[in-house]
Amino acid sequence: MSNSIWLALALVLVFEGLGPLLAPRGWREMVGQLAQQDDNSLRRIGGCLVVAGSTIAYMVYHWV
């Protein structure tokens, strides 16, 4: 894998770890609420996150 992929993976892990590190109680409640959502709602949330991440990556790639 290229260095950019490893850097992206590292940043994902850092951001994913911030929730349980800084606010474990709130993070646990949020995960509990997500677990109660139906599949279509979770797909929409996932789709929005993919679109947002792709847009940000595109903008950063073309502005730098």
C-alpha positions in Angstrom: 0.0 0.0 0.0 1.1 3.5 -0.6 2.0 5.9 2.2 -1.2 7.9 1.6 -3.3 4.8 2.3 -1.5 4.1 5.6 -1.8 7.7 6.6 -5.5 7.7 5.9 -6.0 4.5 7.9 -4.0 6.0 10.8 -6.1 9.1 10.8 -9.3 7.1 10.8 -8.1 5.1 13.8 -7.2 8.4 15.6 -10.6 9.9 15.0 -12.4 6.7 15.9 -10.5 6.5 19.1 -11.2 10.1 20.2 -14.9 9.3 21.2 -14.2 6.6 23.7 -11.1 8.3 24.9 -12.6 11.7 25.7 -16.3 10.9 26.4 -16.7 7.1 27.1 -20.2 7.4 28.6 -21.6 9.5 25.8 -19.9 7.3 23.2 -21.4 4.2 24.8 -24.9 5.8 24.7 -24.4 6.8 21.1 -23.4 3.2 20.1 -26.4 1.9 22.0 -28.7 4.2 20.1 -27.2 3.2 16.8 -27.7 -0.5 17.7 -31.4 0.2 18.0 -31.7 1.7 14.5 -33.2 -0.3 11.7 -31.0 -1.4 8.7 -32.2 1.3 6.3 -31.4 4.1 8.8 -27.9 2.7 9.3 -27.4 2.5 5.5 -28.4 6.1 5.2 -26.0 7.2 7.9 -23.2 5.1 6.3 -24.0 6.5 2.9 -23.8 10.1 4.2 -20.5 9.4 5.9 -19.1 7.9 2.7 -20.2 10.9 0.6 -18.9 13.4 3.2 -15.6 11.6 3.4 -15.2 11.3 -0.3 -16.1 15.0 -0.8 -13.6 16.1 1.8 -10.9 13.8 0.3 -11.6 15.1 -3.2 -11.4 18.8 -2.0 -8.2 18.2 -0.1 -6.6 16.3 -3.0 -7.4 19.0 -5.5 -6.6 22.0 -3.3 -3.2 20.8 -2.2 
